[in-house]
């Protein structure tokens, strides 16, 4: 399915970027802002906490070995259940909640695109619907790797040459969706945390028609 022909899930917001870009931190900030505004919502992430997602995390952590193609299939399976399973994204959107997700199909197009080539992840993710809003955290990999270094143990993709290639792959992947029905907002994640947060809340508030964190939509 071509990017321009995909369906859009209203009130579904996705955060993307290389490791260390700050998506997890901003997910928490968005959660807090929506809660303060009284907006019913669900914050979530991929890989999920389901068995499929936990297996992926074990592979990413280097505890289990798996071929790149296997990892691509696992991400797609985890995503399918995340979307369509009980209490998943589709069900929660259907009952009026906003869903904010840290990583989605674009991570697969970038990370698995680097590890096993573009064709397989593109095929596996071609049928999934798009979010209404994608916020891409653009950061220099050298800076993001410095942040990762403060965490301790690294995952298998958390090496500077890989992150540089992933950043390029993100650019190529997102270019395919430009001009389509999904809104893409790029945030300069090299900036200080509070500046990034203001930009993120402005984007989320604009998509939902709300003022969040004291900022107008």
C-alpha positions in Angstrom: 0.0 0.0 0.0 1.4 3.4 -1.0 2.0 6.0 1.8 -0.6 8.4 0.4 -3.3 5.7 0.3 -3.0 4.6 4.0 -5.7 5.3 6.5 -5.1 7.8 9.3 -6.0 7.1 13.0 -7.3 10.3 14.5 -5.9 11.2 17.9 -3.0 8.8 17.5 0.3 10.5 18.0 3.7 8.9 17.5 7.2 10.0 18.7 10.2 8.9 16.7 14.0 9.4 16.7 17.3 7.7 17.1 18.2 6.3 20.5 18.9 9.0 22.9 16.8 11.6 21.0 14.6 12.1 24.1 11.3 10.5 23.0 10.8 8.6 26.2 11.3 11.7 28.3 8.9 13.7 26.2 6.3 10.9 26.3 6.3 11.3 30.1 5.9 15.1 29.7 3.0 14.7 27.2 1.3 12.2 29.6 1.6 14.8 32.4 0.2 17.6 30.3 -2.7 15.6 29.0 -3.6 14.4 32.5 -3.4 18.0 33.8 -5.8 19.1 30.9 -8.2 16.3 31.8 -7.8 14.5 28.5 -8.5 10.8 28.5 -5.4 9.2 27.0 -3.0 6.3 26.9 0.8 6.5 26.7 2.4 3.4 25.3 5.6 2.3 23.5 7.0 -0.2 21.1 8.3 -2.8 21.7 5.4 -3.4 24.0 5.3 -5.2 27.3 3.6 -8.2 25.7 5.5 -11.5 25.3 6.4 -10.5 21.7 7.8 -7.2 22.9 9.7 -8.7 25.8 11.4 -11.1 23.4 12.4 -8.2 21.2 13.8 -6.3 24.2 15.9 -9.4 25.1 17.3 -9.4 21.6 18.0 -5.7 21.6 19.7 -6.1 25.0 22.0 -8.8 23.6 20.6 -11.6 25.8 19.3 -13.6 22.8 20.7 -13.8 19.3 18.4 -13.5 16.3 18.8 -12.7 12.6 17.8 -9.2 11.4 14.9 -10.7 9.4 13.6 -12.4 12.5 13.7 -9.2 14.4 11.8 -7.4 11.7 9.1 -10.0 11.8 8.9 -9.9 15.6 8.4 -6.1 15.5 5.6 -6.5 13.0 3.9 -9.1 15.1 4.2 -7.1 18.2 2.8 -4.0 16.4 -0.1 -5.9 15.0 -1.2 -7.1 18.5 -0.5 -3.6 19.8 -2.9 -2.1 17.3 -5.6 -4.7 17.1 -5.4 -6.7 20.3 -7.6 -6.4 23.4 -7.1 -2.9 25.0 -4.8 -2.0 22.1 -4.5 1.2 20.1 -7.6 0.7 17.9 -9.9 -0.1 20.9 -8.7 2.8 23.0 -9.1 5.3 20.1 -12.6 3.9 19.5 -13.6 4.8 23.1 -12.4 8.4 22.7 -8.9 8.3 24.2 -5.8 10.0 22.7 -3.0 7.5 22.2 0.6 8.7 22.3 3.2 6.1 21.3 7.0 6.1 21.6 8.0 4.5 18.3 5.9 2.8 15.6 6.4 1.7 12.0 8.9 4.4 11.3 11.4 2.8 13.7 11.1 -0.4 11.8 11.6 1.3 8.5 14.8 3.0 9.9 16.4 0.4 12.2 15.4 -2.7 10.4 15.9 -1.0 7.1 19.6 -0.5 8.1 20.0 -4.0 9.6 18.3 -6.2 6.9 17.5 -3.9 4.0 14.5 -1.7 3.1 12.4 -4.3 1.3 11.4 -6.6 4.2 10.4 -3.9 6.8 8.6 -2.0 4.1 6.6 -5.1 3.2 5.8 -6.1 6.8 4.6 -2.6 7.7 2.8 -1.6 4.5 -0.7 -2.4 5.8 -0.5 -0.6 9.2 -2.5 2.7 9.5 -0.7 6.0 10.0 -0.9 8.3 13.1 -2.5 11.7 12.8 0.7 13.3 14.0 4.3 12.1 13.8 6.8 14.1 15.8 10.4 13.4 14.7 13.1 14.2 17.2 16.1 15.2 15.0 19.4 15.0 16.9 23.0 14.7 16.1 24.0 11.0 16.8 27.1 12.1 18.6 25.0 14.1 21.1 22.5 11.3 21.5 25.2 8.7 22.1 26.6 10.9 24.8 23.2 10.7 26.5 23.1 7.0 26.0 26.5 6.7 27.6 25.1 7.9 30.9 22.6 5.0 31.1 25.2 2.2 31.5 24.6 -0.9 29.4 23.9 -0.3 25.7 21.6 -2.1 23.3 22.8 -3.7 20.1 22.0 -0.7 17.9 23.5 1.8 20.2 26.8 2.4 18.4 27.6 5.7 16.7 28.1 4.3 13.1 24.8 2.5 13.4 23.0 5.6 14.8 24.3 7.7 11.9 23.0 5.3 9.4 19.7 5.1 11.2 19.3 8.9 11.2 19.8 8.8 7.4 17.3 6.0 7.0 14.7 8.0 9.0 15.2 10.9 6.6 14.6 8.6 3.6 11.6 6.9 5.2 9.9 10.1 6.3 10.4 11.6 2.8 8.0 9.0 1.4 5.2 10.3 3.7 5.7 14.0 3.0 2.7 15.7 1.5 0.4 12.9 2.6 -2.5 13.0 5.2 -0.2 12.4 8.2 1.2 15.6 9.7 5.0 15.4 10.3 6.6 17.8 12.8 10.3 17.9 13.1 11.7 19.0 16.4 15.4 20.0 17.0 16.2 17.6 19.7 19.7 19.1 20.0 18.1 22.0 22.0 17.8 22.0 25.8 15.1 19.8 27.3 12.6 22.6 28.1 12.8 24.1 24.6 12.2 20.7 23.1 9.2 20.2 25.5 7.6 23.5 24.5 7.9 22.6 20.8 6.4 19.1 21.5 3.5 20.3 23.5 2.7 22.9 20.9 2.6 20.2 18.2 0.4 17.9 20.3 -1.8 20.8 21.4 -2.2 21.9 17.8 -3.2 18.4 16.7 -5.8 18.1 19.4 -7.0 21.7 19.4 -5.8 22.3 23.0 -3.5 24.5 24.9 -1.0 22.3 26.8 1.5 23.4 29.3 0.5 27.1 29.0 1.0 27.1 25.3 -1.7 27.9 22.8 -2.5 25.4 20.0 
